[in-house]
Amino acid sequence: MFSYYLQLALKSLKRNPVLSALMVMAIAIGIGACMTTLTVLSLMAADPIPQKSDTLYSVRLDSWDPNAPWDEPNEPPPELTYRDAMALMRSDIPTRHAAMYKGAFALQLDDKSVPAYLVTARITFADFFAMFEVPFQYGGGWDANTDNELSQVVVLGKRANDRLFGGDNSVGKTVRLNDRSYQVIGVLAAWDPSPKFYDINNGAFDESEDVYLPWGIVLPYQVRTAGNTNGWKPEDIDSYESFLNSESVWIQFWVELAATGSPLADHKARYQAFIDSYANEQKKLGRFARPLNNRVSDVNQLMAEREVVGEDNRVLVGLSFLFLAVCLINMVGLLLAKFLGRAPELALRRALGASQWQVMQLNLVEVALIGVVGGLLGLLLSWAGLAAVRALYGDGYGALTALNVGLASQALLIAIAASLLAGLYPAIRVGRIAPASLLKL
């Protein structure tokens, strides 16, 4: 019976191509708008490292202005000063820990056969790679001893390795960074966590860095930050040393806490007690004048606290669904006009023995078919909308504008459900018309 209804639905759509096209476009445009915004929102809010998000913690210390918080209502700064980061690195409580910051370098081949170009860098500790499960294509990272000594080694990101070495194994070769030679010890596989949770303050949806360098180069080479630097009081900063000793915050700090013989909550409580004790020591030295407000936030807590998914994103999704509702209201009118135009035909079917429910089924199959076609066209419009987002905001939003199978399936289901909802009233209205009132005409 369904195949028979489907054949009749196809004939009905062909009989009124303009009206059918208008209904398909109403659904398609509504679905396209909804799925474009819903795709971006769902991927922005997704857990970027679900296998470890409950054991990785961002550490923030409230060393800010005693007269005002870093951000309302009472948020501590998202980064640490150099002296605080180095103090926390001395703790043996975390399973792993790493201070880090964003740098910028001119990168080229050691023989200068390739013109130098500007790349972003991550200056960090050896634990970085294991903490965040960074995948390697060739080689690996440096060991903990390298963190505390001058060693000119580098890990290349995939994009940098592809550009300089055509994607070949470059371990053992040398590159130049700011006119100094560094030996390549590892090359990453494709790795672009989105959101870029480990450094939200410098761009939650930026691409991962092109090169990774050990902390041991920071002091000898006076490697300055290329990321955000914030301070709350006037200071006389006229040298690299005075910058390191200042109250400027610019270093991200992460720890990995794991249940090793005790519950994870106990491990976290121990570390929270450690950083609070450190803050109290600093208060005695005249720093940390604000009330204790130090944070040890896991990945998802941090994303919520830092509002990675802003309220405007949710409002935009709500508006897109309201737009779909407007499209459905228009579709109700079109369907009502179409079904009433077929009323004599439907009345004849009723007179020949078809029940009211069978007539409704016939109409709803046609409506569902409109939903399927409109949903498929809506997917094309969604793809175009997401491509426009990429073009507008850059490659950093590439991971947020990928329409995956799950989201595509949702789009089809929403389209079919929306069409059936729009067609329910017209189908019931036509199904209730008494056949005698039409046949005597």
C-alpha positions as CSV (number, residue, x, y, z in Angstrom):
1,M,0.0,0.0,0.0
2,F,2.8,2.4,0.8
3,S,4.4,2.0,-2.6
4,Y,1.0,2.7,-4.2
5,Y,0.6,5.9,-2.1
6,L,4.2,6.9,-3.1
7,Q,3.4,6.6,-6.8
8,L,0.3,8.7,-6.3
9,A,2.4,11.3,-4.3
10,L,4.9,11.5,-7.2
11,K,2.1,12.1,-9.7
12,S,0.6,14.7,-7.5
13,L,3.8,16.6,-7.2
14,K,4.4,16.5,-10.9
15,R,0.9,17.7,-11.6
16,N,1.6,21.0,-9.7
17,P,5.4,21.6,-10.2
18,V,5.5,25.2,-9.2
19,L,3.5,24.7,-6.0
20,S,5.6,21.6,-5.2
21,A,8.8,23.5,-5.8
22,L,7.7,26.3,-3.4
23,M,7.0,23.8,-0.6
24,V,10.3,22.0,-1.2
25,M,12.2,25.3,-1.0
26,A,10.3,26.4,2.1
27,I,11.6,23.2,3.9
28,A,15.0,23.4,2.3
29,I,15.7,27.0,3.3
30,G,14.5,26.4,6.8
31,I,16.6,23.3,7.2
32,G,19.6,24.9,5.7
33,A,19.5,27.8,8.2
34,C,18.9,25.5,11.1
35,M,21.6,23.0,10.3
36,T,24.2,25.6,9.6
37,T,23.8,27.2,13.0
38,L,23.2,23.9,14.8
39,T,26.3,22.3,13.3
40,V,28.6,25.1,14.5
41,L,27.0,25.1,17.9
42,S,27.1,21.3,18.5
43,L,30.8,21.1,17.4
44,M,31.7,24.2,19.5
45,A,30.2,22.5,22.5
46,A,31.7,19.1,21.9
47,D,34.2,17.6,24.3
48,P,37.5,18.0,22.5
49,I,39.2,15.1,24.4
50,P,36.5,12.9,25.8
51,Q,38.8,10.1,26.8
52,K,40.7,12.4,29.3
53,S,38.6,15.5,29.8
54,D,37.9,14.5,33.5
55,T,41.6,14.1,34.4
56,L,43.0,17.2,32.7
57,Y,42.8,20.4,34.6
58,S,43.5,24.0,33.8
59,V,45.1,25.8,36.8
60,R,44.3,29.5,37.4
61,L,45.5,31.6,40.3
62,D,43.8,34.8,41.4
63,S,46.8,37.2,41.5
64,W,44.8,40.0,40.0
65,D,43.9,43.6,41.1
66,P,42.7,43.6,44.7
67,N,40.0,46.2,43.7
68,A,38.4,44.3,40.8
69,P,38.3,40.7,39.4
70,W,39.9,39.9,36.1
71,D,36.3,39.4,34.8
72,E,32.9,39.4,36.2
73,P,31.3,38.0,38.2
74,N,34.5,36.8,40.0
75,E,36.8,35.1,37.4
76,P,40.5,34.8,38.0
77,P,42.9,35.5,35.1
78,P,43.1,32.7,32.6
79,E,46.9,32.6,32.7
80,L,49.8,32.7,35.2
81,T,52.8,34.9,35.8
82,Y,56.2,33.4,35.1
83,R,57.2,33.1,38.8
84,D,53.9,31.4,39.7
85,A,54.1,28.9,36.8
86,M,57.6,28.0,37.8
87,A,56.6,27.6,41.4
88,L,53.8,25.2,40.5
89,M,56.1,23.2,38.3
90,R,58.0,22.2,41.4
91,S,55.0,20.2,42.8
92,D,55.1,16.4,42.6
93,I,51.3,16.0,43.1
94,P,50.2,15.9,39.5
95,T,50.8,12.8,37.4
96,R,51.9,15.2,34.6
97,H,52.0,19.0,34.4
98,A,53.1,21.6,31.8
99,A,53.5,25.3,31.6
100,M,53.2,26.7,28.1
101,Y,52.8,29.8,26.0
102,K,52.5,30.8,22.4
103,G,55.5,32.0,20.4
104,A,56.2,33.1,16.9
105,F,59.2,32.3,14.7
106,A,60.5,32.6,11.2
107,L,60.9,29.0,9.9
108,Q,62.9,27.7,6.9
109,L,65.1,24.9,5.9
110,D,68.6,25.0,7.4
111,D,70.2,25.5,3.9
112,K,67.8,28.5,3.4
113,S,66.7,27.0,0.1
114,V,63.1,27.7,1.1
115,P,62.2,31.3,2.0
116,A,61.5,31.9,5.7
117,Y,57.8,32.2,6.7
118,L,56.2,33.1,10.0
119,V,54.9,30.2,12.1
120,T,53.2,29.9,15.5
121,A,55.0,27.9,18.2
122,R,54.2,26.3,21.5
123,I,57.0,26.5,24.1
124,T,56.2,23.9,26.7
125,F,57.4,21.0,28.8
126,A,57.9,17.3,27.8
127,D,54.7,16.2,29.5
128,F,52.6,18.3,27.0
129,F,52.6,15.5,24.4
130,A,51.5,12.7,26.7
131,M,49.0,14.8,28.6
132,F,47.1,15.8,25.5
133,E,47.7,12.5,23.7
134,V,49.3,14.4,20.8
135,P,49.7,11.9,17.8
136,F,53.1,11.5,16.2
137,Q,53.7,10.5,12.6
138,Y,57.4,10.3,12.9
139,G,59.8,10.3,16.0
140,G,58.6,11.7,19.3
141,G,58.9,14.5,21.8
142,W,61.9,15.4,24.1
143,D,62.5,14.0,27.6
144,A,62.1,15.8,30.9
145,N,65.9,16.6,31.1
146,T,65.6,18.7,28.0
147,D,63.0,21.0,29.8
148,N,65.8,22.4,32.1
149,E,68.7,22.7,29.7
150,L,69.4,24.4,26.4
151,S,68.8,21.9,23.7
152,Q,68.0,23.0,20.2
153,V,65.5,20.4,19.2
154,V,62.1,20.9,17.7
155,V,58.9,19.0,17.0
156,L,57.2,20.0,13.7
157,G,53.5,20.1,13.2
158,K,52.1,18.3,10.1
159,R,51.5,21.5,8.1
160,A,55.1,22.7,8.6
161,N,56.6,19.3,7.8
162,D,54.4,19.1,4.6
163,R,55.6,22.5,3.5
164,L,59.3,22.0,4.2
165,F,59.8,18.3,3.5
166,G,56.8,17.3,1.4
167,G,55.4,15.2,4.2
168,D,58.5,12.9,4.3
169,N,60.1,11.7,7.5
170,S,62.3,14.7,8.6
171,V,63.5,13.3,11.9
172,G,67.2,14.0,12.2
173,K,67.2,16.9,9.7
174,T,67.6,20.5,10.7
175,V,65.5,23.6,10.3
176,R,66.1,27.3,11.1
177,L,64.0,29.2,13.6
178,N,64.8,32.9,13.9
179,D,68.2,32.1,12.2
180,R,69.1,29.4,14.7
181,S,69.5,25.7,13.8
182,Y,67.2,23.2,15.5
183,Q,67.2,19.4,15.0
184,V,63.9,17.8,14.2
185,I,63.1,15.0,16.7
186,G,59.5,14.4,15.9
187,V,56.7,15.2,13.4
188,L,53.0,15.3,14.5
189,A,50.3,13.6,12.6
190,A,47.2,15.7,11.9
191,W,46.1,17.2,15.2
192,D,43.8,20.2,15.5
193,P,41.6,19.8,18.7
194,S,38.6,22.0,18.4
195,P,37.9,23.9,20.5
196,K,41.6,24.4,21.2
197,F,41.0,23.9,24.9
198,Y,44.6,24.1,26.1
199,D,44.9,27.7,25.1
200,I,41.5,29.3,24.9
201,N,42.8,32.7,25.7
202,N,44.7,33.0,22.5
203,G,42.0,31.7,20.2
204,A,39.6,28.9,21.1
205,F,39.2,27.9,17.4
206,D,42.7,28.7,16.1
207,E,44.7,25.9,14.4
208,S,47.3,24.1,16.5
209,E,50.9,25.3,16.4
210,D,53.4,24.7,13.6
211,V,56.4,24.0,15.9
212,Y,56.9,22.8,19.5
213,L,59.9,23.8,21.5
214,P,61.3,22.8,24.9
215,W,61.2,25.2,27.9
216,G,64.9,25.0,28.2
217,I,65.3,27.7,25.5
218,V,63.2,30.3,27.3
219,L,65.9,31.9,29.5
220,P,69.0,31.6,27.3
221,Y,67.3,32.9,24.1
222,Q,64.8,35.2,25.9
223,V,61.9,33.8,23.9
224,R,59.1,36.3,24.1
225,T,55.4,35.5,24.0
226,A,53.3,36.1,20.9
227,G,50.1,35.5,22.8
228,N,48.0,37.6,25.1
229,T,49.7,39.4,27.9
230,N,47.7,41.1,30.7
231,G,48.7,43.1,33.7
232,W,46.8,45.0,36.4
233,K,49.2,47.5,37.7
234,P,51.8,49.9,36.3
235,E,55.3,48.4,36.3
236,D,58.7,49.4,35.0
237,I,59.4,46.6,32.5
238,D,62.6,47.5,30.6
239,S,64.2,44.1,30.2
240,Y,63.3,40.4,29.7
241,E,64.2,39.7,33.4
242,S,61.9,42.4,34.6
243,F,59.1,41.0,32.4
244,L,59.6,37.6,34.0
245,N,59.4,39.1,37.5
246,S,56.4,41.2,36.8
247,E,52.7,40.6,37.6
248,S,51.9,40.1,33.9
249,V,50.0,36.9,33.2
250,W,50.8,35.1,29.9
251,I,51.5,31.4,30.7
252,Q,48.9,28.7,30.4
253,F,49.2,25.9,33.0
254,W,47.8,22.4,32.9
255,V,48.0,19.3,35.1
256,E,46.9,15.7,34.7
257,L,45.4,14.2,37.9
258,A,44.7,10.5,38.0
259,A,43.3,8.1,40.6
260,T,46.5,6.3,41.7
261,G,45.5,4.4,44.8
262,S,43.0,7.1,45.8
263,P,39.8,8.6,44.2
264,L,40.3,11.3,41.6
265,A,38.4,13.7,43.8
266,D,41.0,13.2,46.6
267,H,43.8,13.8,44.1
268,K,42.2,17.0,43.0
269,A,41.6,18.1,46.6
270,R,45.3,17.6,47.4
271,Y,46.3,19.7,44.4
272,Q,43.7,22.4,45.3
273,A,45.1,22.6,48.8
274,F,48.6,22.9,47.4
275,I,47.8,25.9,45.2
276,D,45.8,27.5,48.0
277,S,48.7,27.1,50.3
278,Y,51.0,28.6,47.7
279,A,48.6,31.6,47.4
280,N,48.6,32.1,51.1
281,E,52.4,32.2,51.1
282,Q,52.3,34.8,48.4
283,K,49.9,36.9,50.5
284,K,52.5,37.1,53.3
285,L,54.9,38.5,50.6
286,G,52.4,41.2,49.7
287,R,51.0,39.5,46.6
288,F,47.6,37.9,45.9
289,A,45.6,40.6,47.7
290,R,42.3,39.2,46.6
291,P,40.3,36.5,48.6
292,L,41.3,33.0,47.7
293,N,39.8,32.2,44.3
294,N,42.1,29.7,42.7
295,R,40.6,27.3,40.1
296,V,41.4,23.7,39.1
297,S,38.9,23.2,36.3
298,D,38.6,20.2,34.1
299,V,38.3,20.6,30.3
300,N,34.5,20.9,30.2
301,Q,34.3,23.1,33.3
302,L,36.9,25.4,31.8
303,M,35.0,25.7,28.5
304,A,31.8,26.5,30.5
305,E,33.6,29.0,32.7
306,R,35.3,30.8,29.8
307,E,32.1,30.7,27.8
308,V,33.6,29.1,24.7
309,V,30.0,28.7,23.5
310,G,28.6,32.2,23.9
311,E,25.0,33.0,24.5
312,D,24.8,34.7,21.1
313,N,25.5,31.3,19.5
314,R,22.5,29.7,21.3
315,V,20.3,32.7,20.4
316,L,21.3,32.3,16.7
317,V,20.3,28.7,16.8
318,G,17.0,29.6,18.4
319,L,16.4,32.3,15.7
320,S,17.1,29.8,13.0
321,F,14.5,27.4,14.4
322,L,12.0,30.3,14.5
323,F,12.8,30.9,10.9
324,L,12.0,27.2,10.2
325,A,8.7,27.7,12.0
326,V,7.9,30.6,9.7
327,C,8.7,28.4,6.7
328,L,6.4,25.7,8.0
329,I,3.5,28.2,8.5
330,N,3.9,29.2,4.9
331,M,4.0,25.5,3.9
332,V,0.7,24.9,5.8
333,G,-1.0,27.5,3.6
334,L,0.5,26.0,0.4
335,L,-0.5,22.4,1.4
336,L,-4.0,23.5,2.4
337,A,-4.5,25.1,-1.1
338,K,-3.1,22.0,-2.8
339,F,-5.2,19.5,-0.8
340,L,-8.4,21.6,-1.2
341,G,-7.7,21.7,-4.9
342,R,-7.7,17.9,-4.9
343,A,-10.8,17.7,-2.7
344,P,-13.1,16.3,-5.5
345,E,-10.6,13.5,-6.3
346,L,-10.3,12.6,-2.6
347,A,-14.0,12.7,-2.1
348,L,-14.4,10.2,-5.0
349,R,-11.9,7.9,-3.2
350,R,-14.0,8.2,0.0
351,A,-17.2,7.4,-2.0
352,L,-15.5,4.3,-3.5
353,G,-14.8,3.0,0.0
354,A,-11.5,4.6,1.2
355,S,-11.6,5.5,4.9
356,Q,-10.8,8.9,6.3
357,W,-7.6,7.5,7.7
358,Q,-6.5,6.1,4.3
359,V,-7.1,9.6,2.7
360,M,-5.0,11.2,5.4
361,Q,-2.3,8.6,4.9
362,L,-2.2,9.3,1.2
363,N,-1.8,13.1,1.9
364,L,0.8,12.5,4.6
365,V,3.0,10.3,2.3
366,E,3.1,13.1,-0.1
367,V,4.0,15.5,2.7
368,A,6.8,13.2,3.9
369,L,8.1,13.0,0.3
370,I,8.3,16.8,0.2
371,G,10.2,16.6,3.5
372,V,12.7,14.1,2.2
373,V,13.4,16.2,-1.0
374,G,13.4,19.4,1.0
375,G,15.8,17.9,3.6
376,L,18.2,16.7,0.9
377,L,18.2,20.2,-0.7
378,G,18.5,21.7,2.8
379,L,21.7,19.6,3.3
380,L,23.2,21.2,0.2
381,L,22.2,24.6,1.5
382,S,23.8,23.7,4.8
383,W,27.0,22.7,3.1
384,A,27.0,26.0,1.3
385,G,26.3,27.9,4.5
386,L,29.1,26.2,6.4
387,A,31.5,26.9,3.4
388,A,30.5,30.6,3.8
389,V,31.4,30.4,7.5
390,R,34.8,29.0,6.7
391,A,35.4,31.7,4.1
392,L,34.3,34.4,6.5
393,Y,36.2,33.3,9.6
394,G,39.1,31.4,8.2
395,D,40.6,27.9,8.3
396,G,40.5,27.9,12.1
397,Y,36.8,27.1,11.9
398,G,37.3,24.2,9.6
399,A,36.6,21.6,12.3
400,L,33.5,23.4,13.3
401,T,32.0,23.5,9.8
402,A,32.1,19.8,8.9
403,L,28.6,18.3,8.3
404,N,29.0,14.8,9.5
405,V,26.8,11.8,9.0
406,G,25.1,12.2,12.4
407,L,24.2,15.8,11.8
408,A,23.0,15.0,8.2
409,S,20.7,12.3,9.6
410,Q,19.3,14.8,12.1
411,A,18.6,17.2,9.3
412,L,16.6,14.6,7.3
413,L,14.7,13.6,10.4
414,I,13.9,17.3,11.3
415,A,12.8,17.9,7.7
416,I,10.5,14.9,7.6
417,A,9.1,15.6,11.1
418,A,8.6,19.3,10.2
419,S,6.8,18.5,6.9
420,L,4.5,16.0,8.7
421,L,3.7,18.6,11.3
422,A,3.0,21.2,8.7
423,G,0.8,18.7,6.7
424,L,-1.1,17.3,9.6
425,Y,-3.8,20.1,9.7
426,P,-4.4,20.3,5.9
427,A,-4.6,16.4,5.8
428,I,-7.1,16.3,8.6
429,R,-9.1,19.3,7.2
430,V,-9.4,17.7,3.8
431,G,-10.1,14.2,5.2
432,R,-13.1,15.5,7.1
433,I,-14.9,17.0,4.2
434,A,-18.1,15.1,3.5
435,P,-17.8,13.4,0.1
436,A,-21.5,14.1,-0.7
437,S,-20.9,17.9,-0.6
438,L,-18.3,17.6,-3.4
439,L,-19.6,14.8,-5.6
440,K,-23.0,16.4,-6.2
441,L,-21.1,19.2,-8.0
